[in-house]
Amino acid sequence: MAHKSATPDQAAGHTSYGWALVVDDHPLFCDALELTLKSVAEFTAVKTADCLENALTLLQGAEPPSLVILDLNLPDVNGLDGLIRLKRQTDKTPVIIVSSMTDNAIISGAIVAGAAGFVPKHSPRAVFKEAIDCIERGEVYEPAGYVESSTSTRRDETVSRLSSLTNQQARILELICEGKLNKQIAFDLTIAETTVKAHVTAIMRKLGVQSRTQAVLVAQDARFANVLPSAG
């Protein structure tokens, strides 16, 4: 796991890490996770954020955390987009998804989008320890009972393509989804219109599409309504 620091406690079988970030809009669950993380992995500090934007603000200019715990269902997030955005900013920091939604399609999509593990919210404390130990070994933690579906290939490929976008490209795609033209995007982001055009071309190439409309449809594939086969 990233940003691990050795301490004398290691002689007693303990490992000390840097700080951890919990992103969840339920205060009681945040408190419970803080206690859990400090007890199973001895994090020096645990910070919390109740929405994705607050989490991204906390991360700006700060030393990268050793671990991020992320709930997919946040007030300002629709689907796997929150994980994708968080991974772009946290770089190599492992992100564990902790969610009450345990459909195989959600788990698969989260892992493809870069999650280092997936822990159902109803899991006992020992499972969090198991997940952290698994990530420490360089592995991806998958919950008990998870079976990768053979029907998730196209959806997972879509999530993978979205994950490949840079921060600027992702922001431009968001504005495209809002229906804005290149000139408007250039004004909003304070960049040249030619730069926007270059980014749009790169976005379409990465997403494997030929038009802005197709790019919007690909972006929508990461939303819960499309990730969950039972939603509608």
MARLO-500670 format. One record per residue (C-alpha): residue number from 0; residue in three letters; y, z, x. Coordinates in steps of 0.25 Angstrom, whole numbers, plus 5000, padded with zeros to 4 digits. Each point is the difference from the previous one (the first is absolute). Example, Ala and Ser with C-alpha at 12.3 -4.5 7.8 and 13.67 -1.06 7.14 Angstrom:
% residues 2
0,ALA,4982,5031,5049
1,SER,5014,4998,5006
This chain:
% residues 232
0,MET,5000,5000,5000
1,ALA,5014,4997,5005
2,HIS,5009,5010,5006
3,LYS,4990,5010,5003
4,SER,5004,5012,5010
5,ALA,4990,5008,5007
6,THR,5001,5015,5000
7,PRO,4992,5012,5004
8,ASP,4994,5001,4986
9,GLN,4992,4988,5004
10,ALA,4991,5009,5008
11,ALA,4996,5007,4987
12,GLY,4997,4987,4994
13,HIS,5013,4997,4993
14,THR,5010,4988,5002
15,SER,5015,5001,4998
16,TYR,5008,4988,4994
17,GLY,5014,4997,4998
18,TRP,5006,5000,4987
19,ALA,4995,4994,4987
20,LEU,5006,4994,4988
21,VAL,4996,5001,4985
22,VAL,5005,4990,4990
23,ASP,4997,5005,4986
24,ASP,5009,5003,4988
25,HIS,4992,5012,4996
26,PRO,5006,5013,5007
27,LEU,4988,5009,4997
28,PHE,4991,4989,5006
29,CYS,5009,4998,5012
30,ASP,4999,5016,5003
31,ALA,4985,4999,4999
32,LEU,4999,4989,5010
33,GLU,5010,5006,5009
34,LEU,4991,5013,5001
35,THR,4987,4991,5001
36,LEU,5006,4991,5012
37,LYS,5004,5012,5007
38,SER,4987,5007,4999
39,VAL,4991,4988,5003
40,ALA,5007,4994,5011
41,GLU,5011,5009,5005
42,PHE,5012,4991,4998
43,THR,5013,5006,5006
44,ALA,5008,4997,4987
45,VAL,4998,4993,4987
46,LYS,5011,4993,4993
47,THR,5000,4995,4986
48,ALA,5007,4989,4992
49,ASP,4999,4998,4985
50,CYS,5002,4985,5000
51,LEU,4998,4988,5010
52,GLU,5015,4998,5003
53,ASN,5002,5015,5004
54,ALA,4988,4998,5009
55,LEU,5005,4988,5006
56,THR,5013,5008,5002
57,LEU,4993,5011,5007
58,LEU,4993,4991,5010
59,GLN,5013,4993,5004
60,GLY,5004,5004,5014
61,ALA,4989,5011,5000
62,GLU,4988,5001,5010
63,PRO,4989,4993,4993
64,PRO,4991,5010,4992
65,SER,4985,5002,5004
66,LEU,4996,4998,4986
67,VAL,5005,4995,4987
68,ILE,4994,5004,4986
69,LEU,5004,4991,4989
70,ASP,4998,5000,4985
71,LEU,5000,4986,4995
72,ASN,5006,5003,4986
73,LEU,5014,5004,5004
74,PRO,5013,4998,4991
75,ASP,5006,4989,5009
76,VAL,4986,4993,5003
77,ASN,4992,4990,4992
78,GLY,4986,4998,5007
79,LEU,4997,4998,5014
80,ASP,5014,4996,5004
81,GLY,5004,5014,5004
82,LEU,4988,5001,5010
83,ILE,5004,4986,5006
84,ARG,5015,5004,5001
85,LEU,4996,5014,5006
86,LYS,4990,4994,5010
87,ARG,5011,4990,5005
88,GLN,5009,5012,5003
89,THR,4990,5010,5006
90,ASP,4993,4989,5009
91,LYS,4988,5007,5006
92,THR,5000,5013,4992
93,PRO,4988,5001,4991
94,VAL,5002,5001,4986
95,ILE,4990,5007,4990
96,ILE,5001,4996,4986
97,VAL,4998,5012,4990
98,SER,4999,4995,4986
99,SER,4994,5003,4987
100,MET,4997,4985,4998
101,THR,4987,4998,5007
102,ASP,4996,4987,4995
103,ASN,4993,4992,5010
104,ALA,5010,4989,5000
105,ILE,5011,5010,5002
106,ILE,4993,5006,5012
107,SER,4997,4986,5006
108,GLY,5014,4995,4998
109,ALA,5005,5012,5007
110,ILE,4991,4999,5012
111,VAL,5003,4985,5002
112,ALA,5015,5004,4999
113,GLY,4999,5009,5012
114,ALA,4996,5014,4994
115,ALA,4992,5008,5011
116,GLY,4992,5007,4989
117,PHE,5000,5002,4985
118,VAL,4997,5014,4994
119,PRO,4999,5003,4985
120,LYS,5010,5010,4995
121,HIS,4989,5009,4994
122,SER,4994,5002,5014
123,PRO,4997,5013,5006
124,ARG,5007,5004,5013
125,ALA,4988,4997,5009
126,VAL,5001,4985,4996
127,PHE,5014,5000,5006
128,LYS,4995,5006,5013
129,GLU,4989,4989,5000
130,ALA,5010,4989,4998
131,ILE,5009,5005,5011
132,ASP,4988,5001,5009
133,CYS,4995,4986,4996
134,ILE,5014,4994,5004
135,GLU,5000,5008,5013
136,ARG,4988,4992,5004
137,GLY,5007,4987,4997
138,GLU,4992,4998,4987
139,VAL,5005,4997,4986
140,TYR,4997,5011,4990
141,GLU,4993,4995,4987
142,PRO,4997,5010,4988
143,ALA,4986,5003,4996
144,GLY,4995,4990,4989
145,TYR,5010,4989,5005
146,VAL,4993,4986,4999
147,GLU,5008,4988,5005
148,SER,5000,4990,4988
149,SER,4996,4985,5003
150,THR,5011,4996,4990
151,SER,5011,5006,5008
152,THR,5001,4989,5011
153,ARG,5012,4992,4994
154,ARG,5008,5013,4997
155,ASP,4997,5006,5013
156,GLU,5004,4987,5007
157,THR,5013,5001,4992
158,VAL,5003,5014,5004
159,SER,4997,4997,5015
160,ARG,5010,4988,4999
161,LEU,5011,5009,4995
162,SER,4997,5010,5010
163,SER,5003,4990,5011
164,LEU,5015,4998,4996
165,THR,5010,5007,5009
166,ASN,5010,5010,4994
167,GLN,5011,4989,4998
168,GLN,4990,4990,4994
169,ALA,4995,5011,4990
170,ARG,5015,5003,4996
171,ILE,5003,4985,4998
172,LEU,4987,4998,4992
173,GLU,5005,5012,4991
174,LEU,5013,4993,4998
175,ILE,4993,4987,4997
176,CYS,4992,5008,4989
177,GLU,5013,5004,4994
178,GLY,5004,4985,4998
179,LYS,5010,5000,5011
180,LEU,5004,4987,5007
181,ASN,5001,4998,5016
182,LYS,5015,5001,4999
183,GLN,4999,5014,4992
184,ILE,4990,5005,5009
185,ALA,5008,4997,5013
186,PHE,5012,5007,4993
187,ASP,4991,5012,4997
188,LEU,4994,5002,5014
189,THR,5013,4995,5007
190,ILE,4992,4989,5008
191,ALA,5002,4985,5001
192,GLU,4995,4991,4989
193,THR,4992,4992,5010
194,THR,4993,5013,5005
195,VAL,4996,5003,4985
196,LYS,4994,4986,4999
197,ALA,4993,5002,5013
198,HIS,4994,5013,4995
199,VAL,4996,4993,4987
200,THR,4993,4990,5007
201,ALA,4992,5010,5008
202,ILE,4997,5008,4988
203,MET,4994,4988,4993
204,ARG,4992,4997,5012
205,LYS,4994,5014,5001
206,LEU,4997,5001,4985
207,GLY,4994,4986,5000
208,VAL,5009,4994,4989
209,GLN,5009,4988,4998
210,SER,5011,5006,4991
211,ARG,5008,5012,4998
212,THR,4994,5001,4986
213,GLN,4986,5001,5006
214,ALA,5005,5010,5010
215,VAL,5005,5009,4988
216,LEU,4986,4999,4994
217,VAL,4994,5004,5013
218,ALA,5009,5012,5001
219,GLN,4996,5004,4985
220,ASP,4985,5000,5005
221,ALA,5003,5014,5007
222,ARG,5004,5007,4987
223,PHE,4991,5009,4993
224,ALA,4999,4991,4988
225,ASN,4993,4989,5009
226,VAL,4993,5009,5010
227,LEU,4992,5008,4988
228,PRO,4991,4990,4993
229,SER,5000,5009,4988
230,ALA,5015,5001,4999
231,GLY,5007,4990,4990
